[in-house]
Amino acid sequence: MRVDAFDFDLPRALIADRPARPRDSARLLDVTGAAFADRGVLDLPALLQPGDVMVFNDTRVIPARLFGTRRLSDAPAASDGPGSDGVARIEATLHQALGLDSWAAFVKGSKKLRPGQTVVFSDDDGFAAEVTSKGEAGEVTFRFNRSGADLVLALEKHGHLPLPPYMGREDDPQDRTDYQTVYARHDGAVAAPTAGLHFTDRLLEALDQRGIQRVHVTLHVGAGTFLPVKVDDTDDHRMHSEFGIISPEAAETIAHARTNGGRLVCVGTTSLRLIESAALPDGSVPAWSGSTDIFITPGYRFKAVDLLMTNFHLPRSTLFMLVSAFAGHARMQAAYAHAIAEGYRFYSYGDSSLLAREDLIR
């Protein structure tokens, strides 16, 4: 399918660079019925039914954006050019953990790096990494001189939150709270599961009182979610893989709810992608762990998910393709046109929507 079929014009003023305060005061566009309805996130419990089960991604965002220099003692790379002093300043965004001390990263300035070189991220405590390999399009693999929990601590100290580029600003201390869900548990994401940013303790309590069940899964969102689609046809786009886990307890709760007529409601496209990666052809969702690079576009047949809560996504993005596949391409174009006309706030810190799978819309 042509990528330009997913294009639309968005006024710059509608791109949110800070979240609503409080989080659950954001608006919510209800796209579950024949007509669109303008609501608020706090209306969510009333839009669901007792016995429904909501799936939350409990990954925790780490400060995965790093600034460093190639060690001065390393010989200059040939690409540095005449007169180079051997110094290469780089910006790296980690996007996939490959081991306790190793990460794949997208690197600005990667042409000045080669395997075997060392990049120093802090002279004060010697936080550094060795370049172990290079790939295409600025991808580099690092082996850090920290491992496991020690590496996470070093990232917390020296790293920056990799805010989406479209925000047009650097991260600040407030983002350490704003760009994290209240239920985040497991370190590993380099981008937030942003639909979950709207939830507060009072909203979660209201869902419980309504009889809505909640389960947590984990999908460590990679920086590949920010990459633009540079091809003309969706068949030519390559998704980067992300690691996810569905526990036996979560799978059992989902199975019990479905047996009793409850609907499966995913909070965010990350939860949906994980559930659909694990789901069997009969719609059951087993315990599962592994990497997924699932790419959902119109024509995909959904196996398990009934409803999706999600923010408003970029034009020509893989996520707008996903919601178009879920709720219908023409319907989502109309929903986004409505959202723009009504002044909804877009993207990671923006407002939200509740979508029904196309065949369930009444």
Secondary structure per residue as TSV (DSSP state, phi and psi in degrees):
chain	resnum	aa	ss	phi	psi
A	1	M	-	360.0	142.3
A	2	R	B	-70.6	136.7
A	3	V	G	-66.5	-33.2
A	4	D	G	-67.7	-10.3
A	5	A	G	-69.0	-13.4
A	6	F	G	-109.6	21.1
A	7	D	-	-91.4	151.7
A	8	F	-	-161.1	159.9
A	9	D	-	-93.6	130.2
A	10	L	-	-126.2	123.0
A	11	P	-	-62.4	135.4
A	12	R	G	-57.1	-30.2
A	13	A	G	-65.8	-17.3
A	14	L	G	-90.8	-1.0
A	15	I	B	-85.0	117.0
A	16	A	-	-79.8	132.6
A	17	D	S	-112.1	-0.1
A	18	R	S	-142.6	150.4
A	19	P	-	-78.4	165.9
A	20	A	-	-66.0	149.4
A	21	R	S	-128.2	123.6
A	22	P	S	-67.4	167.3
A	23	R	G	-53.7	-42.2
A	24	D	G	-81.3	6.3
A	25	S	G	-87.3	1.7
A	26	A	S	-65.2	157.9
A	27	R	E	-80.5	159.1
A	28	L	E	-138.8	123.6
A	29	L	E	-90.6	118.7
A	30	D	E	-86.9	112.2
A	31	V	E	-116.2	31.2
A	32	T	S	-94.7	-15.0
A	33	G	S	-114.7	-174.2
A	34	A	S	-64.4	-32.9
A	35	A	S	-116.2	147.6
A	36	F	-	-72.7	147.9
A	37	A	E	-134.0	133.0
A	38	D	E	-88.5	116.5
A	39	R	E	-133.0	-169.7
A	40	G	E	-121.7	160.6
A	41	V	G	-58.6	-33.5
A	42	L	G	-66.5	-12.7
A	43	D	G	-80.7	-7.4
A	44	L	H	-54.3	-47.4
A	45	P	H	-55.4	-37.6
A	46	A	H	-71.5	-20.1
A	47	L	H	-85.5	-11.0
A	48	L	S	-106.9	171.0
A	49	Q	-	-116.0	144.7
A	50	P	T	-54.1	134.6
A	51	G	T	99.1	-17.7
A	52	D	-	-63.5	153.9
A	53	V	E	-123.5	127.3
A	54	M	E	-99.6	140.7
A	55	V	E	-112.5	118.2
A	56	F	E	-111.0	138.3
A	57	N	E	-90.3	113.3
A	58	D	-	-95.5	20.8
A	59	T	E	-61.8	151.5
A	60	R	E	-115.2	132.0
A	61	V	E	-74.9	132.2
A	62	I	-	-105.2	154.6
A	63	P	-	-73.6	87.1
A	64	A	-	-98.2	8.0
A	65	R	E	-101.6	122.2
A	66	L	E	-125.7	145.0
A	67	F	E	-117.1	132.4
A	68	G	E	-153.9	-179.0
A	69	T	E	-133.9	148.3
A	70	R	E	-68.9	139.7
A	71	R	-	-59.1	135.3
A	72	L	T	-59.3	-29.9
A	73	S	T	-74.1	-13.7
A	74	D	S	-72.8	143.3
A	75	A	-	-67.7	144.0
A	76	P	-	-61.4	141.7
A	77	A	-	-71.4	153.3
A	78	A	G	-58.6	-31.2
A	79	S	G	-74.5	-9.3
A	80	D	G	-67.5	-24.4
A	81	G	-	88.8	168.9
A	82	P	T	-59.5	140.9
A	83	G	T	79.5	5.5
A	84	S	-	-64.5	141.8
A	85	D	-	-91.0	7.5
A	86	G	S	84.4	-1.7
A	87	V	-	-92.5	129.6
A	88	A	-	-127.7	119.5
A	89	R	E	-92.6	130.7
A	90	I	E	-130.6	159.1
A	91	E	E	-124.3	123.6
A	92	A	E	-119.7	136.5
A	93	T	E	-118.4	111.1
A	94	L	E	-64.3	141.6
A	95	H	E	-133.7	-14.7
A	96	Q	E	-155.5	125.7
A	97	A	E	-73.6	132.1
A	98	L	-	-112.0	-5.4
A	99	G	S	174.1	-177.9
A	100	L	S	-65.2	-25.6
A	101	D	S	-124.1	7.5
A	102	S	E	-126.6	139.1
A	103	W	E	-138.8	145.8
A	104	A	E	-85.8	143.8
A	105	A	E	-143.0	153.1
A	106	F	E	-94.6	128.3
A	107	V	E	-124.8	126.6
A	108	K	E	-84.5	125.8
A	109	G	T	94.1	17.2
A	110	S	G	-67.0	-22.6
A	111	K	G	-63.4	-22.1
A	112	K	G	-90.3	5.1
A	113	L	-	-112.6	152.5
A	114	R	-	-146.0	154.7
A	115	P	T	-53.1	140.5
A	116	G	T	97.2	-17.4
A	117	Q	-	-80.0	158.3
A	118	T	E	-111.3	134.6
A	119	V	E	-110.0	126.9
A	120	V	E	-99.6	125.3
A	121	F	E	-101.9	-17.5
A	122	S	E	-155.8	121.0
A	123	D	T	-74.2	-27.5
A	124	D	T	-61.0	-45.6
A	125	D	T	-121.9	14.5
A	126	G	T	70.2	25.3
A	127	F	E	-70.7	119.7
A	128	A	E	-153.1	171.5
A	129	A	E	-148.4	149.3
A	130	E	E	-96.2	137.7
A	131	V	E	-76.2	117.0
A	132	T	E	-100.9	-23.1
A	133	S	E	-164.5	163.0
A	134	K	E	-129.6	143.5
A	135	G	-	-120.4	-154.0
A	136	E	S	-90.4	161.2
A	137	A	T	54.6	42.2
A	138	G	T	78.8	14.3
A	139	E	E	-84.7	133.7
A	140	V	E	-135.8	144.9
A	141	T	E	-106.1	129.3
A	142	F	E	-111.8	143.4
A	143	R	E	-114.7	114.5
A	144	F	E	-83.1	158.8
A	145	N	S	-90.4	23.9
A	146	R	S	-133.7	158.3
A	147	S	-	-142.7	147.6
A	148	G	H	57.0	-129.1
A	149	A	H	-63.1	-32.2
A	150	D	H	-66.3	-35.3
A	151	L	H	-67.7	-42.7
A	152	V	H	-60.4	-41.6
A	153	L	H	-62.2	-39.7
A	154	A	H	-66.0	-39.2
A	155	L	H	-65.8	-40.4
A	156	E	H	-60.7	-34.5
A	157	K	H	-80.9	-41.9
A	158	H	H	-110.0	-16.0
A	159	G	-	-87.8	168.6
A	160	H	B	-121.6	148.7
A	161	L	-	-67.4	130.7
A	162	P	-	-81.2	74.2
A	163	L	-	-58.7	146.7
A	164	P	-	-55.1	138.9
A	165	P	G	-57.0	-30.2
A	166	Y	G	-69.9	-11.8
A	167	M	G	-69.7	-25.6
A	168	G	-	69.1	27.1
A	169	R	S	-150.9	164.9
A	170	E	-	-83.8	157.7
A	171	D	-	-70.9	157.3
A	172	D	-	-139.1	175.0
A	173	P	T	-55.7	-32.6
A	174	Q	T	-63.9	-31.6
A	175	D	H	-65.5	-24.0
A	176	R	H	-60.0	-27.5
A	177	T	H	-95.9	-46.6
A	178	D	H	-62.5	-36.2
A	179	Y	T	-95.2	36.5
A	180	Q	S	-144.5	133.6
A	181	T	-	-71.9	156.6
A	182	V	T	-71.8	-14.7
A	183	Y	T	-109.8	14.4
A	184	A	-	-61.2	134.8
A	185	R	-	-129.0	-41.6
A	186	H	E	-112.8	115.8
A	187	D	E	-60.0	139.4
A	188	G	E	155.2	-17.9
A	189	A	E	-83.9	149.4
A	190	V	S	-116.1	8.3
A	191	A	S	-147.8	144.6
A	192	A	-	-77.3	146.5
A	193	P	-	-77.7	88.8
A	194	T	G	-69.6	-23.7
A	195	A	G	-60.6	-30.4
A	196	G	G	-75.6	-12.1
A	197	L	G	-65.9	-16.0
A	198	H	G	-81.0	-12.4
A	199	F	-	-85.0	141.2
A	200	T	-	-127.0	169.8
A	201	D	H	-59.7	-38.5
A	202	R	H	-69.6	-33.4
A	203	L	H	-70.7	-41.6
A	204	L	H	-62.2	-39.4
A	205	E	H	-65.1	-38.4
A	206	A	H	-64.8	-36.2
A	207	L	H	-65.6	-41.6
A	208	D	H	-61.4	-44.1
A	209	Q	H	-66.0	-27.7
A	210	R	H	-77.2	-11.8
A	211	G	T	88.4	21.1
A	212	I	-	-88.1	126.4
A	213	Q	E	-82.3	152.5
A	214	R	E	-130.0	135.2
A	215	V	E	-130.2	153.8
A	216	H	E	-112.9	135.0
A	217	V	E	-123.0	171.2
A	218	T	E	-130.9	121.0
A	219	L	E	-129.6	116.1
A	220	H	-	-79.4	103.3
A	221	V	-	-69.1	131.3
A	222	G	-	-98.1	165.9
A	223	A	G	-67.9	-13.1
A	224	G	G	-60.2	-19.9
A	225	T	G	-64.1	-21.8
A	226	F	G	-88.3	-13.6
A	227	L	-	-69.1	134.8
A	228	P	-	-71.6	154.9
A	229	V	-	-85.9	113.1
A	230	K	-	-100.5	0.4
A	231	V	S	-97.7	168.2
A	232	D	S	-90.6	-22.8
A	233	D	B	-125.1	137.1
A	234	T	G	-60.7	-26.8
A	235	D	G	-64.0	-19.7
A	236	D	G	-96.9	-0.5
A	237	H	-	-88.1	138.7
A	238	R	-	-109.8	125.4
A	239	M	-	-87.4	144.6
A	240	H	-	-84.4	144.3
A	241	S	-	-80.0	152.9
A	242	E	E	-135.6	146.6
A	243	F	E	-93.9	136.3
A	244	G	E	-141.4	160.3
A	245	I	E	-140.5	133.1
A	246	I	E	-117.7	116.3
A	247	S	-	-74.4	158.4
A	248	P	H	-57.5	-36.0
A	249	E	H	-65.3	-42.9
A	250	A	H	-64.2	-43.4
A	251	A	H	-62.0	-39.3
A	252	E	H	-66.2	-42.2
A	253	T	H	-63.6	-43.0
A	254	I	H	-61.7	-45.1
A	255	A	H	-62.3	-42.8
A	256	H	H	-64.1	-43.3
A	257	A	H	-63.7	-43.9
A	258	R	H	-65.3	-37.7
A	259	T	H	-61.1	-32.1
A	260	N	T	-98.3	17.2
A	261	G	T	88.4	5.1
A	262	G	-	-75.1	149.7
A	263	R	-	-92.0	153.6
A	264	L	E	-97.5	116.5
A	265	V	E	-115.1	112.0
A	266	C	E	-91.1	132.5
A	267	V	E	-93.4	98.1
A	268	G	S	96.7	154.3
A	269	T	H	-68.5	-24.8
A	270	T	H	-67.8	-44.4
A	271	S	H	-62.1	-41.9
A	272	L	H	-63.0	-44.0
A	273	R	H	-63.9	-36.8
A	274	L	H	-68.7	-46.6
A	275	I	H	-60.6	-44.8
A	276	E	H	-70.2	-27.0
A	277	S	H	-67.8	-35.9
A	278	A	H	-88.4	-25.9
A	279	A	-	-61.7	142.9
A	280	L	-	-88.5	164.3
A	281	P	T	-55.7	-27.6
A	282	D	T	-83.2	2.8
A	283	G	S	90.8	-4.7
A	284	S	-	-74.3	152.9
A	285	V	-	-122.6	104.1
A	286	P	-	-84.1	167.8
A	287	A	-	-58.9	145.0
A	288	W	E	-159.4	147.4
A	289	S	E	-150.6	147.3
A	290	G	E	152.5	-171.6
A	291	S	E	-101.1	144.3
A	292	T	E	-132.0	139.5
A	293	D	-	-125.4	30.4
A	294	I	-	-56.7	134.8
A	295	F	-	-124.4	110.5
A	296	I	-	-103.0	121.0
A	297	T	-	-131.8	165.9
A	298	P	T	-52.0	135.4
A	299	G	T	109.0	-19.1
A	300	Y	-	-67.7	138.3
A	301	R	-	-99.8	111.2
A	302	F	-	-71.6	137.6
A	303	K	S	-100.9	-29.2
A	304	A	S	-134.0	-35.2
A	305	V	-	-83.0	132.8
A	306	D	-	-101.6	-41.1
A	307	L	E	-131.7	152.4
A	308	L	E	-137.9	124.7
A	309	M	E	-98.5	126.2
A	310	T	E	-155.5	153.7
A	311	N	E	-77.3	-177.5
A	312	F	-	-93.8	131.3
A	313	H	-	-105.5	170.2
A	314	L	-	-69.3	149.4
A	315	P	T	-62.3	146.6
A	316	R	T	63.1	16.7
A	317	S	-	-93.8	158.8
A	318	T	H	-63.2	-28.6
A	319	L	H	-75.8	-35.5
A	320	F	H	-67.8	-32.9
A	321	M	H	-62.7	-41.2
A	322	L	H	-62.9	-49.4
A	323	V	H	-67.1	-29.7
A	324	S	H	-67.1	-36.4
A	325	A	H	-67.8	-36.5
A	326	F	H	-74.8	-50.3
A	327	A	H	-106.0	-2.7
A	328	G	-	106.0	132.1
A	329	H	H	-62.7	-51.3
A	330	A	H	-63.7	-38.3
A	331	R	H	-65.4	-41.0
A	332	M	H	-71.9	-33.5
A	333	Q	H	-60.8	-42.1
A	334	A	H	-68.7	-38.6
A	335	A	H	-64.4	-41.6
A	336	Y	H	-69.0	-36.4
A	337	A	H	-63.3	-40.2
A	338	H	H	-63.4	-45.2
A	339	A	H	-61.4	-41.0
A	340	I	H	-66.6	-44.3
A	341	A	H	-63.7	-31.7
A	342	E	T	-93.3	3.0
A	343	G	T	76.2	26.9
A	344	Y	-	-64.2	149.3
A	345	R	-	-90.7	136.6
A	346	F	B	-104.6	159.5
A	347	Y	S	77.2	-158.9
A	348	S	T	-56.2	-43.0
A	349	Y	T	-96.6	12.8
A	350	G	S	-91.3	-163.4
A	351	D	-	-78.8	-177.5
A	352	S	E	-127.8	176.3
A	353	S	E	-147.4	156.2
A	354	L	E	-121.5	119.9
A	355	L	E	-114.1	143.0
A	356	A	E	-102.8	145.3
A	357	R	-	-56.9	143.1
A	358	E	G	-53.4	-39.9
A	359	D	G	-77.3	-6.0
A	360	L	G	-103.5	-3.5
A	361	I	-	-72.4	133.6
A	362	R	-	-117.2	360.0
